[in-house]
Amino acid sequence: MRVWAFKSIISRLTLLLVVSLLLPMCSSEPTGPGDSIPAPTSVPQTPPDPTPPDLTVYTVSDVLSGNSPHEVVLAGELTGPTSDSDEWVFSDGTGSIVLDFPSSNIPSVGVPIYVFGTVASSEIDVAEWQPVLALMAIPQTPPDPTPPPLTLTTVSDVLSGNSPHEVILAGELTGPTSDSDEWMFSDGTGEIVLDFPSSNIPAVGVPIYVLGTVASSEIDVADWEPATDVTLPPMLVPLTPPDPTPPDLTVYTVSEVLSGNTPVEVTLLGALTGPTSDSDEWIFSDGTGEIVLDFPSSNIPPVGVPIYVFGTVASSEIDVAEWQPVLALMAIPQTPPDPTPPPLTLTTVSDVLSGNSPHEVILAGELTGPTSDSDEWMFSDGTGEIVLDFPSSNIPAVGVPIYVFGTVASSEIDVAEWEPVLVAVPQ
């Protein structure tokens, strides 16, 4: 009897062990018909184009040295044509390379652009390009690994002996010396000679960071980088001002000059709009009016590129003493036009096309190309494209940022007025 009871207990324990092993298998996901299926997990969606993913911007120096992938994104500007109408010279401050465009849609010289293309030997086959606008900025991936914060030294400190042996300077080249490897450098506090170890020398006037060693009255350069590509806080690097050093300058408008409400010597902020019959005289506009600029030499800026003009009022024109491109590094305070306009509200092309805009609109963007009608041009602000119908032949250049004031008419905008984007308008 006791033996039978013992065997019964053993049998029950064995059964419990088998059931405990089988239960997890029975609770696994259903595989047969009629079984309940759990809700699918959410699948991340690829955002619609044109919103780009985070892109890495490479330098021309990276491409020329072979330190870039086959497909690259560059940021810089065209500097001039080649003998082939589809090929143009491009620079980003670290070097120059030829861009081969697939069509006649080519940006203006001197206008900052992003270039998407493929490295082909010593040139780039362009797949697409976009203007560098705040409306469609492409985030740039900082170099990896992220460097620690750096301490800048000034040229004045170096010349006075109040600097360490190894220094970092921020400024720009101002011109050559008699030695091809040595160039004059300024950061606004003084000038010093930089001795470069190779022919990889930045362009004159391009903001750079310089890492080097103090050697008597010059700097032996170990490395340099364009100031736009390093992960440092924004630095206001003063350019070498004209001699004698002027006080803070007031920027006058063309309207004030034409009405006689300016001193004889003025500073203007705007862009050339076209030539005159005299090769040294060009039409200039700042959005408040137009005036003739008389240049003293053949050093004339490209049409449509924002510039500062320093000159003397002579009757109905300006005798130009000097001009400089508009850089964030040399911001000059601007006197607003009188009377000061109220804040303006911008509408997007997307709002217009979807019918969610007022009848009268203000857009901010640029022309992207012509249509079959000489008065109608394609316009984009990064949210979409629409046709602008201009009332006259006064049409801005392709790729130049503008404000457009007009009326919505079906699928196009009847333009009442346009102005170059020189001063930020609150959005």
C-alpha positions as CSV (number, residue, x, y, z in Angstrom):
1,M,0.0,0.0,0.0
2,R,2.8,2.4,0.9
3,V,4.6,1.5,-2.3
4,W,1.5,2.4,-4.4
5,A,1.1,5.7,-2.6
6,F,4.8,6.6,-3.2
7,K,4.4,5.8,-6.9
8,S,1.3,7.9,-7.1
9,I,3.2,10.9,-5.6
10,I,6.0,10.5,-8.1
11,S,3.5,10.3,-11.0
12,R,1.9,13.6,-9.9
13,L,5.2,15.4,-9.5
14,T,6.3,14.3,-13.0
15,L,3.0,15.5,-14.5
16,L,3.4,18.9,-12.8
17,L,7.0,19.2,-14.2
18,V,5.8,18.5,-17.8
19,V,3.0,21.0,-17.5
20,S,5.3,23.7,-16.2
21,L,7.6,23.2,-19.2
22,L,4.8,23.2,-21.7
23,L,3.0,26.4,-20.4
24,P,5.6,28.9,-21.7
25,M,5.5,27.3,-25.2
26,C,1.7,27.5,-25.2
27,S,1.9,31.2,-24.4
28,S,4.1,32.1,-27.4
29,E,2.8,34.1,-30.4
30,P,-0.1,32.5,-32.3
31,T,0.7,30.8,-35.6
32,G,-2.5,29.1,-36.6
33,P,-5.7,30.4,-38.2
34,G,-8.1,32.1,-35.9
35,D,-5.5,32.9,-33.3
36,S,-5.5,36.5,-32.1
37,I,-2.7,38.7,-33.5
38,P,-1.1,41.5,-31.4
39,A,-1.3,45.0,-32.7
40,P,1.7,45.9,-34.9
41,T,4.3,48.2,-33.5
42,S,4.5,51.7,-35.0
43,V,6.9,52.0,-38.0
44,P,8.9,55.3,-38.2
45,Q,7.9,57.1,-41.4
46,T,10.4,58.7,-43.8
47,P,9.6,62.4,-43.9
48,P,8.5,63.7,-47.2
49,D,10.9,65.6,-49.5
50,P,11.9,68.4,-49.7
51,T,12.8,68.3,-46.0
52,P,16.4,67.0,-46.2
53,P,18.0,64.7,-43.6
54,D,21.0,66.1,-41.6
55,L,23.8,66.4,-44.2
56,T,27.6,66.5,-43.9
57,V,29.1,69.4,-45.8
58,Y,32.6,68.5,-47.1
59,T,35.3,71.0,-48.2
60,V,37.0,71.4,-51.5
61,S,40.2,70.6,-49.7
62,D,38.7,67.2,-48.6
63,V,37.7,66.4,-52.2
64,L,41.1,67.3,-53.7
65,S,43.0,65.3,-51.1
66,G,40.7,62.3,-51.6
67,N,39.3,62.5,-48.1
68,S,35.6,62.6,-49.1
69,P,33.0,60.0,-50.2
70,H,32.0,59.6,-53.9
71,E,28.8,61.6,-53.3
72,V,29.3,65.0,-51.6
73,V,27.7,68.2,-50.4
74,L,29.7,71.4,-50.7
75,A,29.0,74.9,-49.5
76,G,30.6,77.9,-51.2
77,E,30.1,80.0,-54.4
78,L,31.1,80.2,-58.1
79,T,34.1,82.5,-58.7
80,G,34.1,82.5,-62.5
81,P,33.6,80.6,-65.8
82,T,35.8,78.2,-67.7
83,S,36.1,77.7,-71.5
84,D,33.2,75.2,-71.3
85,S,29.8,76.9,-70.8
86,D,28.6,74.1,-68.5
87,E,31.7,74.1,-66.3
88,W,32.4,76.8,-63.6
89,V,35.0,77.4,-61.0
90,F,33.8,76.9,-57.4
91,S,35.5,77.9,-54.1
92,D,34.7,77.4,-50.4
93,G,37.8,79.1,-49.0
94,T,39.7,75.9,-48.7
95,G,40.4,75.5,-52.4
96,S,38.9,75.7,-55.9
97,I,37.4,73.0,-58.1
98,V,35.4,72.8,-61.4
99,L,31.7,72.1,-61.2
100,D,30.1,70.5,-64.3
101,F,26.4,71.5,-64.4
102,P,23.9,69.2,-66.3
103,S,21.8,72.1,-67.7
104,S,21.8,75.9,-68.2
105,N,20.4,76.4,-64.7
106,I,23.6,77.9,-63.2
107,P,23.8,80.1,-60.1
108,S,25.2,83.6,-60.2
109,V,28.8,84.2,-59.4
110,G,29.4,85.2,-55.8
111,V,26.1,83.9,-54.5
112,P,26.5,81.3,-51.6
113,I,25.1,77.9,-52.6
114,Y,24.9,74.3,-51.5
115,V,26.1,71.8,-54.2
116,F,25.0,68.1,-54.3
117,G,27.1,66.1,-56.7
118,T,29.5,63.2,-57.5
119,V,33.3,63.4,-57.4
120,A,34.7,62.7,-60.9
121,S,38.5,63.0,-61.1
122,S,39.3,66.6,-60.5
123,E,35.8,68.0,-60.9
124,I,32.3,67.6,-59.4
125,D,29.4,66.4,-61.6
126,V,26.5,68.5,-60.2
127,A,23.2,66.7,-59.5
128,E,21.5,69.7,-57.8
129,W,22.2,73.0,-56.2
130,Q,20.3,75.2,-53.8
131,P,20.9,78.8,-52.6
132,V,22.0,79.2,-49.0
133,L,18.9,80.9,-47.5
134,A,17.7,81.1,-43.9
135,L,14.4,79.8,-45.3
136,M,15.9,76.5,-46.5
137,A,19.1,76.1,-44.4
138,I,20.7,72.6,-44.4
139,P,22.1,71.6,-41.0
140,Q,25.8,70.9,-41.0
141,T,27.3,68.0,-39.2
142,P,30.2,69.2,-37.1
143,P,33.6,67.4,-37.4
144,D,34.0,64.2,-35.4
145,P,35.3,64.2,-32.7
146,T,34.1,67.6,-31.4
147,P,37.2,69.7,-30.4
148,P,37.4,71.3,-27.0
149,P,36.8,75.1,-26.7
150,L,39.8,77.0,-28.0
151,T,41.3,80.3,-26.8
152,L,42.0,82.9,-29.4
153,T,45.1,85.1,-29.4
154,T,45.2,88.5,-31.2
155,V,47.9,89.7,-33.6
156,S,48.4,92.6,-31.2
157,D,49.2,90.2,-28.4
158,V,51.7,88.4,-30.6
159,L,53.5,91.6,-31.7
160,S,53.7,92.9,-28.1
161,G,55.1,89.5,-26.8
162,N,52.0,88.8,-24.7
163,S,51.1,85.5,-26.3
164,P,52.0,81.8,-25.7
165,H,54.4,80.1,-28.1
166,E,51.6,78.2,-29.8
167,V,48.6,80.3,-30.8
168,I,45.3,80.3,-32.5
169,L,44.3,83.4,-34.5
170,A,41.0,84.4,-36.2
171,G,41.0,86.8,-39.2
172,E,41.9,86.8,-42.9
173,L,44.7,87.1,-45.4
174,T,45.1,90.7,-46.8
175,G,47.7,90.1,-49.5
176,P,50.9,88.4,-50.6
177,T,54.6,89.1,-49.8
178,S,57.6,88.7,-52.0
179,D,57.8,85.0,-50.7
180,S,55.1,82.8,-52.3
181,D,54.7,80.9,-49.0
182,E,54.3,84.0,-46.8
183,W,51.2,86.1,-46.7
184,M,50.0,89.1,-44.7
185,F,47.3,88.3,-42.1
186,S,45.1,90.7,-40.1
187,D,42.5,90.3,-37.4
188,G,41.7,94.0,-37.0
189,T,44.2,94.5,-34.1
190,G,47.3,94.4,-36.4
191,E,49.1,92.7,-39.3
192,I,51.6,89.8,-39.2
193,V,53.2,87.5,-41.7
194,L,52.0,83.8,-41.9
195,D,54.5,81.3,-43.2
196,F,52.6,78.3,-44.8
197,P,54.2,74.9,-45.0
198,S,52.6,74.1,-48.4
199,S,50.8,75.5,-51.4
200,N,47.4,75.0,-49.6
201,I,46.8,78.7,-48.9
202,P,43.4,80.2,-48.2
203,A,41.9,82.9,-50.5
204,V,42.4,86.6,-49.6
205,G,39.5,88.1,-47.6
206,V,38.1,84.7,-46.4
207,P,37.7,84.4,-42.6
208,I,39.9,81.6,-41.2
209,Y,41.2,80.1,-38.0
210,V,45.1,79.7,-37.9
211,L,46.9,77.3,-35.7
212,G,50.7,78.0,-35.5
213,T,53.9,78.8,-33.7
214,V,55.3,82.3,-33.0
215,A,58.7,82.7,-34.7
216,S,60.1,86.2,-34.2
217,S,57.8,88.5,-36.1
218,E,55.9,85.9,-38.1
219,I,53.7,82.8,-37.5
220,D,54.8,79.4,-38.7
221,V,51.4,77.9,-39.7
222,A,50.7,74.3,-38.6
223,D,47.1,74.2,-39.9
224,W,44.2,76.5,-40.9
225,E,40.5,76.0,-41.2
226,P,37.7,78.2,-42.7
227,A,35.9,80.0,-39.8
228,T,32.5,78.7,-40.9
229,D,33.4,75.0,-40.5
230,V,34.7,74.8,-36.9
231,T,32.6,74.1,-33.9
232,L,33.4,77.3,-32.0
233,P,31.0,79.9,-30.7
234,P,30.3,82.6,-33.3
235,M,33.2,85.1,-33.3
236,L,32.9,88.6,-34.6
237,V,36.3,88.9,-36.3
238,P,36.9,92.6,-37.3
239,L,38.3,93.0,-40.9
240,T,41.0,95.5,-41.5
241,P,39.2,98.8,-41.6
242,P,40.1,101.6,-44.1
243,D,42.9,104.0,-43.1
244,P,42.3,106.1,-41.1
245,T,40.1,104.0,-38.8
246,P,36.6,105.3,-39.1
247,P,34.1,105.5,-36.2
248,D,30.9,103.4,-36.3
249,L,29.5,104.2,-39.7
250,T,25.9,105.2,-40.5
251,V,24.5,103.5,-43.6
252,Y,22.4,106.0,-45.7
253,T,19.7,105.1,-48.2
254,V,19.7,106.0,-51.9
255,S,16.4,107.9,-51.2
256,E,18.2,110.1,-48.7
257,V,21.1,110.8,-51.2
258,L,18.6,111.8,-54.0
259,S,16.7,114.0,-51.6
260,G,19.9,115.8,-50.4
261,N,19.6,114.6,-46.8
262,T,23.1,113.1,-46.5
263,P,26.6,114.3,-45.9
264,V,29.1,114.5,-48.8
265,E,30.8,111.2,-47.8
266,V,28.3,108.3,-47.4
267,T,28.1,104.6,-46.9
268,L,25.4,102.7,-48.8
269,L,24.2,99.1,-48.6
270,G,22.6,97.4,-51.6
271,A,23.5,95.7,-54.9
272,L,24.3,96.5,-58.5
273,T,21.3,96.0,-60.8
274,G,22.9,96.6,-64.2
275,P,25.4,98.5,-66.4
276,T,25.2,101.9,-68.1
277,S,26.7,103.1,-71.4
278,D,29.9,103.9,-69.5
279,S,31.9,100.8,-68.5
280,D,32.9,102.4,-65.1
281,E,29.4,103.4,-64.2
282,W,26.8,101.0,-62.9
283,I,23.2,101.3,-61.6
284,F,22.9,100.6,-57.8
285,S,19.8,100.0,-55.7
286,D,19.0,99.5,-52.0
287,G,15.3,99.1,-52.4
288,T,14.6,102.8,-51.7
289,G,15.7,104.0,-55.1
290,E,18.4,103.8,-57.8
291,I,21.6,105.8,-58.4
292,V,24.7,105.6,-60.6
293,L,28.0,104.4,-59.0
294,D,31.2,105.7,-60.7
295,F,34.0,103.1,-60.0
296,P,37.7,104.3,-60.1
297,S,38.9,101.0,-61.6
298,S,37.8,97.8,-63.3
299,N,37.4,96.2,-59.8
300,I,33.6,96.1,-60.0
301,P,31.3,93.7,-57.9
302,P,29.0,91.2,-59.6
303,V,25.3,92.2,-60.3
304,G,22.9,91.2,-57.5
305,V,25.6,90.6,-54.8
306,P,25.0,92.7,-51.6
307,I,27.8,95.2,-51.0
308,Y,28.8,98.1,-48.8
309,V,29.8,101.2,-50.9
310,F,32.0,104.0,-49.5
311,G,32.0,107.1,-51.6
312,T,31.3,110.8,-52.3
313,V,28.1,112.3,-53.5
314,A,28.6,114.1,-56.8
315,S,25.4,115.6,-58.2
316,S,23.2,112.6,-59.1
317,E,25.9,109.9,-58.8
318,I,28.3,108.4,-56.2
319,D,32.1,108.5,-56.8
320,V,33.1,105.2,-55.3
321,A,36.2,105.2,-53.1
322,E,35.9,101.6,-52.0
323,W,33.4,98.7,-51.8
324,Q,33.3,95.5,-49.7
325,P,31.0,92.4,-49.8
326,V,28.4,92.1,-47.1
327,L,29.8,89.6,-44.5
328,A,28.4,88.7,-41.1
329,L,31.9,89.4,-39.8
330,M,31.7,93.1,-40.6
331,A,28.2,94.0,-39.8
332,I,27.7,97.8,-40.0
333,P,24.8,99.3,-38.2
334,Q,22.1,100.5,-40.6
335,T,19.9,103.5,-40.2
336,P,16.4,102.4,-40.9
337,P,14.5,104.3,-43.6
338,D,12.3,107.1,-42.5
339,P,9.5,106.6,-41.6
340,T,10.2,103.2,-40.0
341,P,7.8,100.6,-41.6
342,P,5.6,98.5,-39.4
343,P,6.5,94.8,-39.0
344,L,5.4,92.8,-42.0
345,T,3.8,89.3,-42.0
346,L,5.3,86.8,-44.5
347,T,3.2,84.3,-46.4
348,T,4.6,81.1,-47.8
349,V,4.1,79.7,-51.3
350,S,2.6,76.6,-49.7
351,D,-0.1,78.8,-48.0
352,V,-0.9,80.4,-51.4
353,L,-1.1,77.1,-53.3
354,S,-3.4,75.6,-50.6
355,G,-5.6,78.7,-50.5
356,N,-4.7,79.6,-46.9
357,S,-3.4,83.1,-47.6
358,P,-4.9,86.6,-47.9
359,H,-5.4,88.2,-51.3
360,E,-2.5,90.6,-50.9
361,V,0.7,88.8,-49.8
362,I,4.4,89.3,-49.0
363,L,6.8,86.4,-49.9
364,A,10.5,85.9,-49.2
365,G,12.5,83.7,-51.5
366,E,14.2,83.9,-54.9
367,L,13.6,83.4,-58.6
368,T,14.6,79.9,-59.8
369,G,14.3,80.3,-63.6
370,P,12.2,81.8,-66.5
371,T,9.0,80.6,-68.1
372,S,7.9,80.9,-71.8
373,D,6.6,84.4,-71.0
374,S,9.4,87.0,-70.6
375,D,7.4,88.7,-67.8
376,E,6.7,85.5,-65.8
377,W,9.4,83.8,-63.7
378,M,9.4,80.8,-61.4
379,F,9.8,81.7,-57.7
380,S,10.5,79.5,-54.6
381,D,10.8,80.0,-50.9
382,G,11.6,76.4,-50.0
383,T,7.9,75.4,-49.4
384,G,6.9,75.3,-53.1
385,E,7.2,77.0,-56.4
386,I,4.8,79.6,-58.0
387,V,4.8,81.9,-61.1
388,L,5.4,85.6,-60.5
389,D,4.0,88.0,-63.2
390,F,6.1,91.2,-63.2
391,P,4.6,94.4,-64.5
392,S,7.8,95.6,-66.2
393,S,11.3,94.6,-67.2
394,N,12.7,95.4,-63.8
395,I,13.2,91.7,-62.8
396,P,15.6,90.5,-60.1
397,A,18.5,88.1,-60.9
398,V,18.0,84.4,-60.4
399,G,19.2,83.1,-57.0
400,V,19.2,86.5,-55.3
401,P,17.0,86.6,-52.1
402,I,14.1,89.0,-52.5
403,Y,10.9,90.2,-50.9
404,V,7.8,90.1,-53.2
405,F,4.7,92.3,-52.6
406,G,1.8,91.2,-54.8
407,T,-1.8,89.9,-55.3
408,V,-2.8,86.3,-55.6
409,A,-4.4,85.6,-59.0
410,S,-5.4,82.0,-59.5
411,S,-2.1,80.0,-59.5
412,E,0.3,82.9,-59.8
413,I,1.2,86.2,-58.1
414,D,0.8,89.6,-59.8
415,V,3.8,91.4,-58.5
416,A,3.3,95.0,-57.4
417,E,6.8,95.5,-56.1
418,W,10.0,93.7,-55.0
419,E,13.0,94.5,-52.9
420,P,16.3,92.7,-52.2
421,V,16.6,91.0,-48.9
422,L,19.0,93.4,-47.1
423,V,17.5,93.8,-43.7
424,A,15.6,91.0,-41.9
425,V,11.8,91.4,-41.8
426,P,10.1,89.8,-38.8
427,Q,8.2,86.7,-39.8
